Amino acid sequence: MELTGSKITDYQERAALLKALSNPVRLEIVHTLLHSGCRNVGCMERGTGMSQSCISQHLQRLRTARVVRAERVGNEVYYRVSSPETARLLAVLFGEEAEGYVL
């Protein structure tokens, strides 16, 4: 089977998304963001029990993969899941309804 340039890119983008979500900590962060909406690192730290540095490192990886986006409000940075595609994928994975998620 021959793949055109756009199909290769499509497979690469989807593989990058799956790779970013393949870590249990990142998967938990994204799932939590989908349930609670926009969150900052301090709130995630209290909710997960993980350290600020651990969460920040994982958020950076998720930002690089364009799974989450960040918005600065004053001194705080808030994170959101950036795509409906990611929400649909997690809904299937967890047996939930994507419509109930916060994007």
Backbone as JSON Lines, residues from 0, in Angstrom:
{"i":0,"aa":"M","n":[0.85,-1.17,0.0],"ca":[0.0,0.0,0.0],"c":[0.89,1.24,0.0]}
{"i":1,"aa":"E","n":[0.56,2.15,-0.86],"ca":[1.31,3.39,-0.97],"c":[0.59,4.47,-0.18]}
{"i":2,"aa":"L","n":[1.35,5.22,0.61],"ca":[0.76,6.29,1.41],"c":[1.15,7.63,0.83]}
{"i":3,"aa":"T","n":[0.19,8.5,0.7],"ca":[0.47,9.85,0.23],"c":[1.07,10.66,1.37]}
{"i":4,"aa":"G","n":[1.62,11.8,1.06],"ca":[2.23,12.66,2.07],"c":[1.27,13.02,3.19]}
{"i":5,"aa":"S","n":[0.0,13.31,2.86],"ca":[-0.96,13.7,3.9],"c":[-1.32,12.52,4.79]}
{"i":6,"aa":"K","n":[-1.41,11.32,4.23],"ca":[-1.71,10.15,5.07],"c":[-0.58,9.87,6.04]}
{"i":7,"aa":"I","n":[0.66,10.0,5.58],"ca":[1.81,9.77,6.46],"c":[1.76,10.76,7.61]}
{"i":8,"aa":"T","n":[1.5,12.02,7.32],"ca":[1.4,13.04,8.36],"c":[0.29,12.69,9.32]}
{"i":9,"aa":"D","n":[-0.85,12.26,8.82],"ca":[-1.97,11.89,9.67],"c":[-1.58,10.76,10.63]}
{"i":10,"aa":"Y","n":[-0.91,9.74,10.13],"ca":[-0.47,8.64,10.98],"c":[0.57,9.11,11.99]}
{"i":11,"aa":"Q","n":[1.45,9.99,11.58],"ca":[2.46,10.5,12.49],"c":[1.83,11.33,13.61]}
{"i":12,"aa":"E","n":[0.86,12.15,13.28],"ca":[0.19,12.97,14.29],"c":[-0.57,12.1,15.28]}
{"i":13,"aa":"R","n":[-1.25,11.1,14.78],"ca":[-2.02,10.22,15.67],"c":[-1.09,9.38,16.56]}
{"i":14,"aa":"A","n":[0.03,8.94,15.99],"ca":[1.01,8.19,16.78],"c":[1.61,9.08,17.87]}
{"i":15,"aa":"A","n":[1.86,10.35,17.56],"ca":[2.39,11.28,18.54],"c":[1.4,11.5,19.68]}
{"i":16,"aa":"L","n":[0.12,11.58,19.36],"ca":[-0.91,11.72,20.39],"c":[-0.92,10.5,21.3]}
{"i":17,"aa":"L","n":[-0.91,9.32,20.69],"ca":[-0.91,8.1,21.5],"c":[0.34,7.98,22.35]}
{"i":18,"aa":"K","n":[1.47,8.38,21.8],"ca":[2.73,8.33,22.56],"c":[2.67,9.27,23.76]}
{"i":19,"aa":"A","n":[2.12,10.47,23.55],"ca":[2.0,11.43,24.65],"c":[1.09,10.91,25.76]}
{"i":20,"aa":"L","n":[0.06,10.17,25.39],"ca":[-0.89,9.64,26.37],"c":[-0.49,8.28,26.93]}
{"i":21,"aa":"S","n":[0.6,7.71,26.44],"ca":[0.97,6.35,26.85],"c":[1.57,6.28,28.25]}
{"i":22,"aa":"N","n":[1.88,7.41,28.85],"ca":[2.4,7.44,30.21],"c":[1.23,7.54,31.19]}
{"i":23,"aa":"P","n":[1.19,6.71,32.23],"ca":[0.05,6.74,33.17],"c":[-0.16,8.09,33.85]}
{"i":24,"aa":"V","n":[0.9,8.79,34.17],"ca":[0.76,10.09,34.83],"c":[0.15,11.1,33.86]}
{"i":25,"aa":"R","n":[0.63,11.13,32.62],"ca":[0.07,12.05,31.64],"c":[-1.38,11.7,31.34]}
{"i":26,"aa":"L","n":[-1.68,10.42,31.26],"ca":[-3.06,10.0,31.02],"c":[-3.97,10.47,32.15]}
{"i":27,"aa":"E","n":[-3.5,10.34,33.39],"ca":[-4.28,10.81,34.54],"c":[-4.47,12.33,34.49]}
{"i":28,"aa":"I","n":[-3.43,13.06,34.15],"ca":[-3.53,14.52,34.07],"c":[-4.57,14.92,33.04]}
{"i":29,"aa":"V","n":[-4.51,14.33,31.85],"ca":[-5.45,14.68,30.79],"c":[-6.87,14.29,31.17]}
{"i":30,"aa":"H","n":[-7.04,13.11,31.74],"ca":[-8.37,12.66,32.15],"c":[-8.95,13.59,33.21]}
{"i":31,"aa":"T","n":[-8.12,14.01,34.15],"ca":[-8.56,14.93,35.2],"c":[-8.95,16.28,34.61]}
{"i":32,"aa":"L","n":[-8.15,16.77,33.66],"ca":[-8.48,18.05,33.01],"c":[-9.81,17.97,32.28]}
{"i":33,"aa":"L","n":[-10.09,16.85,31.66],"ca":[-11.35,16.69,30.94],"c":[-12.55,16.69,31.88]}
{"i":34,"aa":"H","n":[-12.35,16.22,33.1],"ca":[-13.44,16.21,34.07],"c":[-13.6,17.53,34.8]}
{"i":35,"aa":"S","n":[-12.49,18.22,35.04],"ca":[-12.57,19.42,35.88],"c":[-12.4,20.72,35.11]}
{"i":36,"aa":"G","n":[-12.01,20.64,33.87],"ca":[-11.8,21.86,33.09],"c":[-10.44,22.46,33.37]}
{"i":37,"aa":"C","n":[-10.35,23.74,33.2],"ca":[-9.09,24.46,33.29],"c":[-8.52,24.37,34.7]}
{"i":38,"aa":"R","n":[-7.28,23.95,34.82],"ca":[-6.65,23.76,36.13],"c":[-5.23,24.29,36.12]}
{"i":39,"aa":"N","n":[-4.74,24.71,37.27],"ca":[-3.34,25.09,37.39],"c":[-2.55,23.98,38.08]}
{"i":40,"aa":"V","n":[-1.24,24.1,38.07],"ca":[-0.38,23.05,38.6],"c":[-0.62,22.83,40.09]}
{"i":41,"aa":"G","n":[-0.82,23.9,40.83],"ca":[-1.06,23.78,42.28],"c":[-2.3,22.95,42.58]}
{"i":42,"aa":"C","n":[-3.35,23.18,41.84],"ca":[-4.59,22.42,42.02],"c":[-4.37,20.95,41.66]}
{"i":43,"aa":"M","n":[-3.64,20.71,40.55],"ca":[-3.35,19.33,40.15],"c":[-2.49,18.63,41.2]}
{"i":44,"aa":"E","n":[-1.57,19.37,41.78],"ca":[-0.69,18.83,42.82],"c":[-1.52,18.35,44.01]}
{"i":45,"aa":"R","n":[-2.45,19.17,44.45],"ca":[-3.3,18.79,45.58],"c":[-4.21,17.62,45.23]}
{"i":46,"aa":"G","n":[-4.72,17.61,44.01],"ca":[-5.66,16.58,43.59],"c":[-5.03,15.22,43.32]}
{"i":47,"aa":"T","n":[-3.77,15.21,42.91],"ca":[-3.14,13.94,42.54],"c":[-2.12,13.45,43.56]}
{"i":48,"aa":"G","n":[-1.6,14.36,44.38],"ca":[-0.56,13.99,45.33],"c":[0.82,13.95,44.69]}
{"i":49,"aa":"M","n":[0.93,14.3,43.41],"ca":[2.22,14.34,42.73],"c":[2.89,15.68,43.01]}
{"i":50,"aa":"S","n":[4.2,15.71,42.87],"ca":[4.94,16.95,43.1],"c":[4.72,17.93,41.96]}
{"i":51,"aa":"Q","n":[4.93,19.2,42.27],"ca":[4.8,20.25,41.27],"c":[5.75,20.03,40.11]}
{"i":52,"aa":"S","n":[6.99,19.65,40.4],"ca":[7.97,19.45,39.33],"c":[7.59,18.28,38.43]}
{"i":53,"aa":"C","n":[7.05,17.22,39.02],"ca":[6.61,16.05,38.23],"c":[5.47,16.45,37.29]}
{"i":54,"aa":"I","n":[4.49,17.14,37.83],"ca":[3.34,17.57,37.03],"c":[3.8,18.51,35.92]}
{"i":55,"aa":"S","n":[4.66,19.46,36.25],"ca":[5.14,20.42,35.26],"c":[5.89,19.74,34.12]}
{"i":56,"aa":"Q","n":[6.7,18.75,34.43],"ca":[7.43,18.03,33.38],"c":[6.45,17.31,32.45]}
{"i":57,"aa":"H","n":[5.45,16.68,33.01],"ca":[4.47,15.97,32.19],"c":[3.62,16.94,31.36]}
{"i":58,"aa":"L","n":[3.26,18.08,31.97],"ca":[2.5,19.09,31.23],"c":[3.31,19.63,30.06]}
{"i":59,"aa":"Q","n":[4.61,19.79,30.25],"ca":[5.45,20.27,29.16],"c":[5.44,19.27,28.0]}
{"i":60,"aa":"R","n":[5.52,18.0,28.3],"ca":[5.46,16.96,27.26],"c":[4.11,17.0,26.55]}
{"i":61,"aa":"L","n":[3.04,17.18,27.31],"ca":[1.7,17.26,26.72],"c":[1.54,18.52,25.87]}
{"i":62,"aa":"R","n":[2.14,19.62,26.3],"ca":[2.09,20.85,25.5],"c":[2.85,20.68,24.19]}
{"i":63,"aa":"T","n":[4.0,20.05,24.26],"ca":[4.81,19.82,23.07],"c":[4.03,18.98,22.05]}
{"i":64,"aa":"A","n":[3.28,18.01,22.54],"ca":[2.48,17.14,21.67],"c":[1.14,17.79,21.29]}
{"i":65,"aa":"R","n":[0.9,19.0,21.77],"ca":[-0.34,19.75,21.52],"c":[-1.59,19.04,22.05]}
{"i":66,"aa":"V","n":[-1.41,18.31,23.14],"ca":[-2.54,17.65,23.79],"c":[-3.23,18.64,24.73]}
{"i":67,"aa":"V","n":[-2.44,19.5,25.37],"ca":[-2.99,20.53,26.23],"c":[-2.48,21.89,25.78]}
{"i":68,"aa":"R","n":[-3.21,22.92,26.17],"ca":[-2.76,24.29,25.92],"c":[-2.76,25.03,27.25]}
{"i":69,"aa":"A","n":[-1.94,26.06,27.32],"ca":[-1.8,26.83,28.55],"c":[-2.26,28.26,28.33]}
{"i":70,"aa":"E","n":[-2.82,28.82,29.38],"ca":[-3.26,30.21,29.34],"c":[-2.81,30.88,30.65]}
{"i":71,"aa":"R","n":[-2.09,31.95,30.52],"ca":[-1.63,32.69,31.7],"c":[-2.68,33.7,32.12]}
{"i":72,"aa":"V","n":[-3.0,33.67,33.41],"ca":[-3.91,34.66,34.0],"c":[-3.19,35.2,35.22]}
{"i":73,"aa":"G","n":[-2.65,36.42,35.08],"ca":[-1.84,36.99,36.15],"c":[-0.59,36.15,36.36]}
{"i":74,"aa":"N","n":[-0.39,35.69,37.59],"ca":[0.77,34.86,37.9],"c":[0.52,33.38,37.7]}
{"i":75,"aa":"E","n":[-0.69,33.01,37.41],"ca":[-1.06,31.59,37.28],"c":[-1.12,31.17,35.82]}
{"i":76,"aa":"V","n":[-0.8,29.89,35.59],"ca":[-0.95,29.29,34.26],"c":[-1.99,28.18,34.39]}
{"i":77,"aa":"Y","n":[-3.0,28.24,33.56],"ca":[-4.08,27.26,33.57],"c":[-4.01,26.41,32.32]}
{"i":78,"aa":"Y","n":[-4.31,25.13,32.47],"ca":[-4.21,24.17,31.39],"c":[-5.56,23.6,31.01]}
{"i":79,"aa":"R","n":[-5.73,23.35,29.71],"ca":[-6.94,22.74,29.16],"c":[-6.53,21.72,28.12]}
{"i":80,"aa":"V","n":[-7.35,20.72,27.93],"ca":[-7.16,19.8,26.83],"c":[-7.49,20.57,25.55]}
{"i":81,"aa":"S","n":[-6.64,20.43,24.55],"ca":[-6.75,21.31,23.4],"c":[-7.56,20.77,22.23]}
{"i":82,"aa":"S","n":[-7.95,19.49,22.25],"ca":[-8.66,19.01,21.06],"c":[-9.81,18.07,21.41]}
{"i":83,"aa":"P","n":[-10.89,18.2,20.66],"ca":[-12.02,17.27,20.82],"c":[-11.61,15.83,20.47]}
{"i":84,"aa":"E","n":[-10.64,15.69,19.58],"ca":[-10.15,14.35,19.21],"c":[-9.59,13.62,20.44]}
{"i":85,"aa":"T","n":[-8.83,14.34,21.25],"ca":[-8.29,13.75,22.48],"c":[-9.41,13.37,23.43]}
{"i":86,"aa":"A","n":[-10.41,14.22,23.53],"ca":[-11.56,13.94,24.41],"c":[-12.3,12.68,23.93]}
{"i":87,"aa":"R","n":[-12.5,12.56,22.63],"ca":[-13.2,11.37,22.11],"c":[-12.39,10.11,22.37]}
{"i":88,"aa":"L","n":[-11.08,10.19,22.2],"ca":[-10.21,9.04,22.43],"c":[-10.29,8.58,23.89]}
{"i":89,"aa":"L","n":[-10.22,9.52,24.83],"ca":[-10.3,9.16,26.24],"c":[-11.68,8.66,26.62]}
{"i":90,"aa":"A","n":[-12.71,9.21,26.0],"ca":[-14.07,8.73,26.28],"c":[-14.2,7.26,25.91]}
{"i":91,"aa":"V","n":[-13.66,6.88,24.78],"ca":[-13.69,5.47,24.37],"c":[-12.86,4.64,25.32]}
{"i":92,"aa":"L","n":[-11.68,5.12,25.66],"ca":[-10.76,4.39,26.54],"c":[-11.37,4.13,27.93]}
{"i":93,"aa":"F","n":[-12.08,5.12,28.45],"ca":[-12.64,5.01,29.8],"c":[-14.13,4.67,29.82]}
{"i":94,"aa":"G","n":[-14.73,4.45,28.65],"ca":[-16.14,4.11,28.61],"c":[-17.04,5.23,29.1]}
{"i":95,"aa":"E","n":[-16.68,6.46,28.75],"ca":[-17.43,7.63,29.18],"c":[-17.99,8.36,27.97]}
{"i":96,"aa":"E","n":[-18.78,9.39,28.23],"ca":[-19.34,10.22,27.17],"c":[-18.5,11.48,27.02]}
{"i":97,"aa":"A","n":[-17.98,11.72,25.84],"ca":[-17.15,12.89,25.59],"c":[-17.92,14.19,25.79]}
{"i":98,"aa":"E","n":[-19.22,14.16,25.62],"ca":[-20.03,15.37,25.77],"c":[-20.0,15.9,27.2]}
{"i":99,"aa":"G","n":[-19.69,15.05,28.15],"ca":[-19.62,15.48,29.55],"c":[-18.28,16.08,29.95]}
{"i":100,"aa":"Y","n":[-17.32,16.06,29.03],"ca":[-16.0,16.58,29.31],"c":[-15.95,18.1,29.14]}
{"i":101,"aa":"V","n":[-14.98,18.7,29.8],"ca":[-14.74,20.13,29.7],"c":[-13.53,20.35,28.8]}
{"i":102,"aa":"L","n":[-13.75,21.1,27.73],"ca":[-12.62,21.44,26.84],"c":[-12.23,22.9,26.97]}
